[in-house]
Every structure is written in C-alpha cells, then in structure tokens.
Amino acid sequence: MAKTLKQKTSLKIQNIVATTSLGKDVPLTKLARTVQNTEYNPEQFPGLVLRVKEPKSAVLVFSSGNLVCTGTKSIAQVKEVIKSVIKTLKKINITITDKPKIKVQNIVASGTINMALNLNYLALELENTEYEPEQFPGLVYKLIEPNATFLLFSNGKLVCTGTKNNQQLNDSMEQLIKRIKEANANKK
C-alpha cells in the first residue's frame, strides 16, 4: 500500500521552525550595532531578528540565548544556520562552547494528492473540519494523531502543518489518503 501512496502524493517541505538554547546571555543591543542584517526594536518585541543569507532564513535571538530559526527546508539547513549564528556571536566576543540541542517545533509542507476533491462532501464526511468557501477556498482538516493540520483544495493541492519530523509528516499523509478514500467509498 505504501507504494501506491508514494505514487499518488508529492510533498515538499517549505519551512521548518526550530528552537534551541545557546546556554549564554546575548547582548542584543551590541549585536544589533555590530552585525548587519539585524532588526531590533525592544519596545515592540523583545527579540532581535537576524537574517541569514545562506541558507536563506531568519533567526529570532533573545537575550536569554534562546533562538527560533525559521525559513529553512531541512534539518541540515537548520544546523547550518545555528552554526552561522554562533560564528556571528564570536564577532561580539560571545563564545558558545556547548553544542546546542535543536528541537523542531513545526514543519510546513505543500504538495498534491493528484485527485480532485469534493470539499463540500469531505466537510460532511470527515471529523474535525472547517470549511467556509465564502471566506476561504480551502478546507481545514485536523488530525489528532499525529498532530497535523491540512489545508485541502478542490484541485488536490494541499498544505500540511504541525508535524515535527518526516515520520509524522508521512504518517499524517497516509492517514489523510486513507480517510479520503474511505469517505469516497461511502459515497458510492
């Protein structure tokens, strides 16, 4: 069964949100003054935004040393970005000696299941859905286990968010396909 799912679906990771702690305080004002590609407005938001060119991403840096990395498309890229931030901090004499433990908080993937979807019908047949076509053309479908939320469109295109690793992403896609097939089987 897994082979047919692979043939009928295609998913591409668009964004990974990951967090880590550097284990040291970071002087954000000094960092903002010293390093280009930063935005820091402490009156509006307590974190500094550090833009990394390659791989293209944005990192929220907090004075506690906590980081939130967004915009990457793989764990390897997340690691690369964190290394880049550590290298940047060396410029202001902040040396990170511990290897940061990276935790993926969310994966956003887009793709297609290569079949037209009757969203009105699916909204009635599937549990945990929201569909208001006057407001938005997609159906929101929430899985409980693994925790994933899908935006489904009538042309078969989709966006999946909420998973934390490739296994959860694949499992949620398999469940989605299974539930759509079950719903379509009930139609006949």
C-alpha positions as CSV (number, residue, x, y, z in Angstrom):
1,M,0.0,0.0,0.0
2,A,2.8,2.4,0.8
3,K,4.0,2.3,-2.9
4,T,0.6,3.5,-4.2
5,L,0.7,6.3,-1.7
6,K,4.1,7.4,-2.8
7,Q,2.9,7.5,-6.4
8,K,-0.2,9.4,-5.7
9,T,1.3,12.0,-3.4
10,S,4.1,14.5,-3.6
11,L,5.2,16.7,-0.6
12,K,7.8,19.3,-0.4
13,I,9.0,20.9,2.8
14,Q,8.6,24.7,2.6
15,N,9.6,25.7,6.1
16,I,10.9,24.3,9.3
17,V,10.6,26.2,12.6
18,A,13.2,25.0,15.2
19,T,14.3,26.3,18.6
20,T,17.5,25.9,20.6
21,S,19.3,27.5,23.5
22,L,22.9,28.7,23.4
23,G,23.2,28.5,27.1
24,K,24.6,32.1,27.4
25,D,23.0,35.5,27.5
26,V,23.3,37.6,24.4
27,P,23.7,41.4,24.5
28,L,21.1,42.2,21.8
29,T,21.9,46.0,21.6
30,K,25.6,45.2,21.0
31,L,24.7,42.6,18.4
32,A,22.3,45.0,16.6
33,R,25.0,47.7,16.5
34,T,27.8,45.3,15.3
35,V,26.1,43.0,12.9
36,Q,24.4,43.8,9.6
37,N,21.1,42.2,8.6
38,T,19.5,42.7,12.0
39,E,16.3,44.3,13.2
40,Y,15.9,45.2,16.9
41,N,13.0,47.2,18.4
42,P,12.8,46.2,22.1
43,E,9.8,48.5,22.6
44,Q,7.8,46.4,20.1
45,F,9.3,42.9,20.5
46,P,11.9,41.5,23.0
47,G,13.9,39.6,20.3
48,L,16.3,40.6,17.7
49,V,15.7,39.4,14.1
50,L,18.9,38.1,12.5
51,R,18.6,37.4,8.7
52,V,20.9,34.8,7.4
53,K,21.6,34.9,3.6
54,E,22.7,31.3,3.0
55,P,20.6,29.2,3.6
56,K,18.1,32.0,3.5
57,S,16.4,32.2,6.9
58,A,15.5,34.4,9.8
59,V,16.5,33.7,13.4
60,L,14.9,35.3,16.4
61,V,17.6,35.9,19.0
62,F,16.6,36.5,22.6
63,S,18.8,38.0,25.4
64,S,18.5,34.7,27.2
65,G,20.4,32.9,24.4
66,N,17.2,31.2,23.1
67,L,16.9,31.1,19.3
68,V,14.0,30.5,17.0
69,C,15.0,29.6,13.4
70,T,12.6,29.9,10.5
71,G,12.7,29.6,6.8
72,T,14.9,26.5,6.4
73,K,13.8,23.5,4.4
74,S,15.8,20.7,6.1
75,I,17.4,19.8,9.5
76,A,20.8,20.1,7.8
77,Q,20.0,23.7,6.9
78,V,18.8,24.4,10.5
79,K,22.2,23.2,11.8
80,E,24.0,25.3,9.2
81,V,22.0,28.4,10.3
82,I,22.7,27.8,14.0
83,K,26.4,27.4,13.3
84,S,26.3,30.7,11.4
85,V,24.7,32.5,14.3
86,I,27.3,31.1,16.7
87,K,30.0,32.3,14.3
88,T,28.3,35.8,14.2
89,L,28.3,35.9,18.0
90,K,32.0,35.3,18.1
91,K,32.4,38.7,16.5
92,I,31.0,40.3,19.7
93,N,33.1,38.1,21.9
94,I,30.3,35.6,22.8
95,T,31.8,32.1,22.6
96,I,29.4,29.2,22.6
97,T,31.1,26.0,23.9
98,D,28.1,23.7,24.3
99,K,26.6,22.1,21.2
100,P,23.0,23.4,21.0
101,K,20.2,20.9,21.1
102,I,17.9,21.7,18.2
103,K,14.2,21.0,18.6
104,V,11.9,21.1,15.6
105,Q,8.6,22.8,16.6
106,N,6.8,22.7,13.2
107,I,7.2,21.6,9.6
108,V,5.2,23.2,6.8
109,A,4.9,21.1,3.7
110,S,2.9,21.6,0.5
111,G,2.0,19.1,-2.2
112,T,-0.7,17.3,-4.1
113,I,-2.6,14.1,-3.8
114,N,-3.3,14.1,-7.6
115,M,-7.1,13.8,-7.3
116,A,-9.9,16.3,-7.4
117,L,-11.6,16.7,-4.1
118,N,-15.2,17.5,-3.4
119,L,-14.7,19.8,-0.4
120,N,-18.4,20.1,0.4
121,Y,-18.7,16.3,0.7
122,L,-15.4,15.9,2.7
123,A,-16.5,18.6,5.1
124,L,-19.6,16.5,6.0
125,E,-17.8,13.1,5.9
126,L,-14.6,13.8,7.8
127,E,-14.4,14.8,11.5
128,N,-12.5,17.9,12.7
129,T,-13.0,20.0,9.6
130,E,-13.8,23.7,8.9
131,Y,-15.0,24.8,5.5
132,E,-16.4,28.2,4.7
133,P,-15.9,28.6,0.9
134,E,-17.3,32.2,1.1
135,Q,-14.4,33.1,3.4
136,F,-11.6,30.8,2.1
137,P,-11.4,28.3,-0.8
138,G,-9.7,25.6,1.3
139,L,-11.0,23.0,3.7
140,V,-9.2,22.8,7.1
141,Y,-8.8,19.3,8.3
142,K,-7.2,18.4,11.6
143,L,-5.7,15.1,12.6
144,I,-5.3,14.3,16.2
145,E,-2.6,11.6,16.0
146,P,-0.1,12.6,14.7
147,N,-0.9,16.2,15.3
148,A,-1.3,17.7,11.8
149,T,-3.5,20.3,10.2
150,F,-4.2,20.2,6.4
151,L,-5.5,22.8,4.1
152,L,-7.1,20.9,1.2
153,F,-8.1,22.5,-2.1
154,S,-10.5,21.1,-4.7
155,N,-7.7,20.6,-7.2
156,G,-6.0,18.1,-4.9
157,K,-3.3,20.6,-3.7
158,L,-2.6,20.7,0.0
159,V,-0.6,22.3,2.8
160,C,0.3,20.4,5.9
161,T,1.5,22.0,9.1
162,G,2.0,20.8,12.7
163,T,4.3,17.8,12.3
164,K,7.7,17.7,13.9
165,N,9.6,15.1,11.8
166,N,9.4,13.3,8.4
167,Q,7.8,10.2,10.0
168,Q,4.9,12.2,11.4
169,L,4.6,14.0,8.1
170,N,4.4,10.7,6.2
171,D,2.1,9.1,8.7
172,S,-0.3,12.1,8.5
173,M,-0.3,11.9,4.7
174,E,-1.1,8.2,4.8
175,Q,-4.0,8.8,7.2
176,L,-5.3,11.7,5.1
177,I,-5.3,9.5,1.9
178,K,-6.9,6.6,3.8
179,R,-9.7,8.8,5.2
180,I,-10.4,10.5,1.8
181,K,-10.6,7.0,0.2
182,E,-12.9,5.8,3.0
183,A,-15.1,8.9,2.6
184,N,-15.2,8.5,-1.2
185,A,-16.1,4.8,-0.8
186,N,-19.1,5.8,1.4
187,K,-20.3,8.0,-1.5
188,K,-21.0,5.1,-3.8
